[in-house]
Amino acid sequence: MKLPSWFALIVMVLPLWSQPAPPSVRATGEGAVFVRPDRARINIGVVTQAATAEAAATQNAAKLQDVLGKLRAQLGQKADIRTISYSLNPVYQYPKNGGKPVIDGYSAVNIVQVISDDLPNIGKVIDAAAAGGANEIQRLQFTLKDERPARAEALRKAAMEARANAEAMAAALGLRLAKVLLLEQAPGQSPRPMMAMEARVASAPTPIEAEPIEVRATVTLTVAVEQ
């Protein structure tokens, strides 16, 4: 009886599948790089309250225009300013003795994000916003315009450490490293931005000092070993 050609192919491939994996060692390495930030993101807001929703929204829009004018005077007309949130909600008054709350007015909140690469003058940006009528500074974040060079250096350091760890483990067993079988980067890693100023704006000049940003990388290395 003549066997089909696909049966012969399976018979030829099966021995390859049954080959044992070569002895190997698996090691992890971490690398860290500290770099000075070159970009800042600031969330600046205007909060207004009034008896009606229309009045709260109108007052908010007028005050925000004043804030934007001050910001553009400080940063230039091409300043990178974008709206990130807006809300208009009733303000409730709760009776002291319990019962159903009643609407006591409305609150409008408009938050814009300012992106600036002029880090030495970030304090002036905050002061300009306050002078224009901003009454909320929700977040100040220092970041990198381009994280790729720092990430590449962190990965290089992590790979070198993983290799050194693999060599140490192999040497302890009287083995030496051979062919690299697999090198993987841990997923989900990103620079750790510096956060600051989770508070309302003060009237005094605002000093801001940006600390270095840590960029970390972790890799896992699998290397074949031999006597």
C-alpha positions in Angstrom: 0.0 0.0 0.0 1.4 3.4 -1.0 1.4 6.0 1.8 0.4 9.6 1.0 3.2 12.1 0.6 2.0 14.1 3.6 2.5 11.1 5.9 6.2 10.8 4.8 6.6 14.5 5.6 5.3 14.1 9.1 7.6 11.2 9.7 10.6 13.3 8.6 9.6 16.3 10.8 8.8 14.4 13.9 12.5 13.6 14.8 13.2 17.3 14.7 10.4 18.1 17.1 11.7 15.4 19.5 15.1 16.9 19.8 15.8 18.2 23.4 16.4 21.9 23.9 20.1 22.8 24.5 21.2 23.4 28.1 20.9 27.1 28.8 21.0 29.7 31.5 18.4 32.5 31.9 19.4 35.9 33.5 17.8 39.2 34.0 19.5 42.6 33.9 18.4 46.2 34.7 19.7 49.5 33.5 18.9 53.0 34.6 19.8 56.4 33.2 19.2 59.8 34.8 18.7 62.7 32.4 17.6 66.3 32.8 14.1 67.0 31.6 13.6 69.3 28.7 9.8 69.8 28.7 7.1 70.7 31.2 3.4 70.2 31.2 1.2 72.3 33.4 -2.5 71.8 34.0 -4.0 75.2 34.8 -7.6 75.8 35.6 -10.3 78.4 36.2 -13.2 77.5 38.6 -16.2 79.8 38.9 -19.5 79.6 40.7 -22.8 81.5 40.1 -26.5 81.2 40.8 -27.2 79.9 37.3 -25.4 77.5 34.9 -25.3 80.2 32.2 -23.7 82.8 34.6 -21.1 80.3 35.8 -20.2 79.4 32.2 -20.0 83.0 31.1 -17.8 84.1 34.0 -15.6 81.1 33.5 -15.1 81.8 29.8 -14.2 85.5 30.5 -11.7 84.6 33.2 -10.1 81.9 31.1 -9.7 84.4 28.2 -7.8 86.6 30.6 -5.6 83.6 31.7 -4.9 82.7 28.1 -3.9 86.3 27.3 -1.4 86.3 30.2 0.0 82.9 29.1 0.5 83.9 25.5 2.1 87.2 26.6 4.6 85.1 28.5 5.1 82.2 26.1 4.3 83.9 22.7 1.3 83.7 20.5 2.3 80.2 19.2 2.3 78.8 22.7 1.2 75.1 23.0 -2.0 75.4 25.0 -4.9 72.9 24.8 -8.1 72.3 26.7 -8.1 68.9 28.5 -11.3 69.1 30.5 -14.4 71.1 31.0 -17.3 70.6 33.4 -20.4 72.5 34.4 -22.2 71.0 37.5 -24.8 72.0 40.0 -23.6 72.8 43.6 -25.8 71.2 46.2 -26.7 72.4 49.6 -27.4 69.6 52.1 -29.8 70.4 55.0 -28.3 70.1 58.5 -31.1 67.9 59.7 -31.1 65.6 56.6 -33.5 65.6 53.8 -33.2 66.1 50.1 -30.4 68.4 48.9 -31.2 71.4 46.9 -29.3 73.2 44.1 -27.5 76.2 45.5 -25.8 77.3 42.2 -23.5 76.0 39.5 -19.8 75.5 39.2 -17.9 75.7 35.9 -14.3 74.2 35.7 -12.1 74.7 32.6 -8.7 73.1 32.6 -6.0 73.8 30.0 -2.6 72.2 29.6 0.4 74.3 28.8 3.4 72.6 27.2 6.7 74.5 27.4 10.3 73.7 26.8 11.5 76.9 28.6 12.1 75.2 31.9 14.0 78.1 33.6 10.9 80.3 33.2 8.2 77.8 34.2 7.7 79.7 37.5 6.9 82.8 35.5 4.4 80.9 33.4 2.6 79.9 36.6 2.7 83.4 38.0 1.3 84.7 34.7 -1.6 82.3 34.9 -2.3 83.4 38.5 -2.2 87.0 37.5 -4.7 86.3 34.8 -7.2 84.8 37.2 -6.3 81.1 37.3 -7.3 79.6 40.7 -6.2 76.0 40.1 -2.8 74.5 39.3 -3.6 70.8 39.2 -0.3 69.3 38.0 3.2 70.2 36.9 5.1 67.4 35.2 8.6 67.4 33.8 9.2 65.1 30.8 11.4 64.4 27.8 10.8 65.6 24.3 12.5 62.5 23.0 13.1 59.6 25.3 14.7 57.3 22.7 18.4 58.0 23.4 17.9 57.6 27.1 15.9 54.4 26.6 18.6 53.0 24.3 21.3 53.6 26.9 19.2 52.0 29.6 18.6 49.0 27.4 22.4 48.7 26.7 23.2 48.8 30.4 20.4 46.2 31.1 21.8 43.8 28.4 25.3 44.1 29.8 24.1 43.3 33.3 22.1 40.4 32.1 25.2 39.0 30.2 27.3 39.5 33.3 24.8 37.7 35.5 24.6 34.8 33.0 28.4 34.5 32.9 28.5 34.4 36.7 25.9 31.6 37.0 27.6 29.6 34.2 31.0 29.9 35.7 29.8 28.8 39.1 28.8 25.5 37.4 32.0 25.1 35.4 30.2 26.1 32.1 30.8 28.7 29.5 28.3 30.8 27.5 27.6 29.9 23.9 24.9 31.1 21.5 22.3 33.6 22.6 18.9 32.0 22.3 16.6 34.8 23.3 16.8 38.4 24.5 13.6 40.1 25.7 12.7 43.5 27.0 10.2 43.8 29.8 7.0 45.3 28.5 5.3 48.5 29.7 8.4 50.5 30.7 8.5 54.2 30.4 10.4 57.2 31.8 9.4 58.2 35.3 8.3 61.8 35.0 8.9 64.1 37.9 5.7 65.5 39.4 5.4 68.7 41.4 3.0 71.3 42.6 -0.3 69.6 43.4 -1.6 72.8 45.1 -3.2 76.2 44.5 -1.1 79.1 43.3 0.5 81.4 45.8 0.9 85.2 45.3 4.7 85.1 45.8 7.1 84.3 42.8 7.0 80.6 42.2 10.4 78.9 42.3 10.6 75.7 40.3 13.5 73.3 40.2 13.3 70.2 37.9 15.1 67.1 39.1 16.6 64.5 36.7 14.2 61.9 35.2 15.0 58.2 35.7 14.6 56.0 32.6 14.8 52.3 33.4 14.9 49.1 31.3 14.8 45.5 32.2 15.8 42.6 29.8 15.8 38.8 30.1 18.6 36.9 28.4 18.6 33.2 27.6 22.0 31.8 26.5 23.1 28.3 25.7 25.9 26.9 27.8 28.5 24.2 27.2 31.4 22.5 28.9 
